[in-house]
Amino acid sequence: MTQPETASDQSLLPIEDDELLTPAEVARLFRVNPKTVTRWARSGKIQAIRTLGGHRRFRSSDIRRFLEQGS
């Protein structure tokens, strides 16, 4: 019987191009506060998708490109 995955286990999984990331997940990649990620999205530095509930989600391919640019 396997144990359920924890949040730390999920961060070790490879990111697929179509996967949508939460601000907290993006913040973990950049080692910043999630509010910083939200500010980047509002300023247009990174592109965000809005859910029906109004929450921001980020395409992993966009985030990967942003990481490669050196933020």
Backbone bond lengths (Angstrom), bond angles and torsions (degrees), N, CA, C in turn:
res aa  C-N    CA-C-N  psi(-1)  N-CA   C-N-CA  omega(-1)  CA-C   N-CA-C  phi
1 M - - - 1.450 - - 1.525 108.79 -
2 T 1.321 116.84 128.79 1.455 120.49 -178.95 1.518 110.42 -92.73
3 Q 1.316 114.69 155.02 1.451 120.38 178.58 1.521 109.58 -85.76
4 P 1.328 117.55 150.80 1.466 119.59 177.20 1.521 110.34 -65.99
5 E 1.338 114.58 150.51 1.463 119.70 179.64 1.520 110.32 -71.29
6 T 1.302 116.66 142.46 1.452 121.42 174.42 1.517 108.52 -101.79
7 A 1.312 116.90 171.33 1.464 121.11 179.80 1.519 111.52 -59.07
8 S 1.333 117.04 -36.78 1.464 119.32 -179.54 1.525 111.13 -69.97
9 D 1.346 117.33 -32.20 1.463 120.60 176.40 1.517 110.77 -66.10
10 Q 1.323 117.19 -38.08 1.455 121.56 -178.07 1.519 111.62 -66.76
11 S 1.311 118.46 -30.15 1.461 120.52 -179.40 1.524 111.63 -69.80
12 L 1.340 117.23 -16.13 1.448 120.86 179.60 1.525 112.33 -88.67
13 L 1.326 117.05 -11.34 1.454 121.08 -178.94 1.522 110.32 -76.01
14 P 1.342 117.95 147.10 1.458 119.66 178.17 1.531 110.83 -66.29
15 I 1.316 116.26 145.57 1.457 121.87 -179.44 1.524 108.72 -91.17
16 E 1.319 116.27 127.71 1.453 120.70 177.25 1.521 109.00 -87.13
17 D 1.345 116.60 153.40 1.458 121.26 -175.61 1.525 113.85 -61.07
18 D 1.328 118.21 -34.81 1.458 120.77 -176.35 1.518 112.96 -90.23
19 E 1.307 116.95 -2.59 1.457 120.73 -176.63 1.526 110.35 -68.50
20 L 1.336 115.99 140.00 1.453 121.52 176.01 1.520 109.40 -99.55
21 L 1.313 115.79 132.45 1.457 122.13 -177.45 1.521 110.51 -108.96
22 T 1.310 116.32 147.44 1.460 121.75 175.77 1.532 108.93 -82.40
23 P 1.329 117.32 163.45 1.471 119.03 174.86 1.528 112.74 -56.46
24 A 1.318 117.81 -35.93 1.475 120.93 179.45 1.528 111.17 -65.83
25 E 1.326 116.82 -39.11 1.465 120.25 179.05 1.525 111.09 -67.96
26 V 1.328 116.27 -40.75 1.472 120.32 177.80 1.527 109.46 -65.78
27 A 1.322 116.43 -42.07 1.468 120.98 179.34 1.520 111.09 -59.42
28 R 1.322 116.75 -39.46 1.466 120.59 178.42 1.523 111.21 -62.97
29 L 1.337 117.04 -38.82 1.469 120.90 179.22 1.531 111.62 -63.99
30 F 1.345 116.37 -38.69 1.463 121.10 -177.64 1.525 113.01 -93.47
31 R 1.330 115.77 -6.50 1.472 121.49 -176.44 1.526 111.64 57.77
32 V 1.342 114.13 49.05 1.461 121.88 176.25 1.524 108.05 -129.90
33 N 1.305 116.27 173.97 1.457 123.10 176.59 1.534 109.33 -75.20
34 P 1.334 119.13 144.04 1.471 120.64 176.93 1.530 113.62 -56.41
35 K 1.325 117.90 -29.88 1.470 120.63 177.17 1.531 110.66 -63.73
36 T 1.333 117.03 -32.55 1.465 121.02 177.17 1.523 109.69 -64.24
37 V 1.323 116.96 -41.63 1.467 121.38 178.16 1.526 109.78 -61.78
38 T 1.319 117.00 -41.78 1.464 121.16 177.92 1.530 110.80 -63.14
39 R 1.326 117.22 -40.45 1.472 120.16 177.69 1.523 111.02 -64.64
40 W 1.334 117.03 -40.43 1.466 120.42 177.23 1.522 110.49 -59.95
41 A 1.330 116.56 -40.77 1.465 120.79 -179.92 1.526 110.69 -66.97
42 R 1.334 116.95 -43.30 1.473 120.10 179.17 1.516 112.02 -63.87
43 S 1.327 117.58 -34.90 1.462 121.15 -178.40 1.529 112.61 -82.32
44 G 1.349 116.75 -9.20 1.455 120.20 179.00 1.523 113.90 90.28
45 K 1.302 117.05 5.26 1.463 121.40 179.77 1.531 111.18 -65.69
46 I 1.335 116.11 -37.88 1.465 121.69 173.56 1.523 108.02 -131.28
47 Q 1.319 115.65 150.69 1.457 121.32 -177.53 1.524 110.24 -89.67
48 A 1.329 115.67 135.34 1.462 121.20 179.59 1.518 110.03 -121.02
49 I 1.309 114.51 151.92 1.460 122.66 173.02 1.515 106.22 -108.67
50 R 1.318 117.13 140.25 1.462 120.69 177.84 1.524 110.03 -99.27
51 T 1.309 116.12 133.98 1.464 120.85 175.49 1.524 108.12 -78.49
52 L 1.318 116.74 171.65 1.467 120.38 177.43 1.523 110.97 -61.04
53 G 1.310 116.83 -28.95 1.462 121.49 178.37 1.516 113.70 -83.39
54 G 1.340 117.55 -1.16 1.456 121.54 177.93 1.519 115.05 91.49
55 H 1.315 117.63 4.74 1.467 120.88 -179.91 1.527 110.23 -83.26
56 R 1.324 115.81 150.07 1.464 120.83 179.00 1.523 110.42 -86.84
57 R 1.326 114.55 141.03 1.461 122.04 172.13 1.523 106.99 -134.35
58 F 1.321 115.78 150.43 1.455 121.51 -175.09 1.520 109.79 -124.85
59 R 1.341 116.39 133.50 1.468 120.01 176.30 1.519 108.60 -69.96
60 S 1.321 116.16 132.98 1.457 120.12 -178.43 1.524 111.50 -61.80
61 S 1.346 117.75 -32.19 1.472 120.05 178.44 1.535 110.69 -65.53
62 D 1.342 117.89 -38.62 1.468 121.16 177.07 1.525 110.69 -65.92
63 I 1.321 116.23 -40.83 1.467 120.48 -179.35 1.519 110.30 -67.59
64 R 1.320 116.83 -41.45 1.471 120.51 177.94 1.531 110.37 -59.81
65 R 1.333 116.22 -43.00 1.474 120.75 178.70 1.536 110.20 -63.30
66 F 1.318 116.99 -41.52 1.462 122.07 178.68 1.532 110.97 -63.98
67 L 1.331 116.67 -38.91 1.468 120.95 177.03 1.527 111.15 -63.68
68 E 1.333 115.95 -40.63 1.467 120.58 -179.12 1.518 112.26 -67.60
69 Q 1.347 117.14 -29.01 1.462 121.20 178.44 1.523 111.51 -72.43
70 G 1.313 115.95 -13.94 1.474 119.33 -179.23 1.508 112.86 87.09
71 S 1.340 115.95 20.05 1.463 124.38 179.73 1.487 109.27 47.20
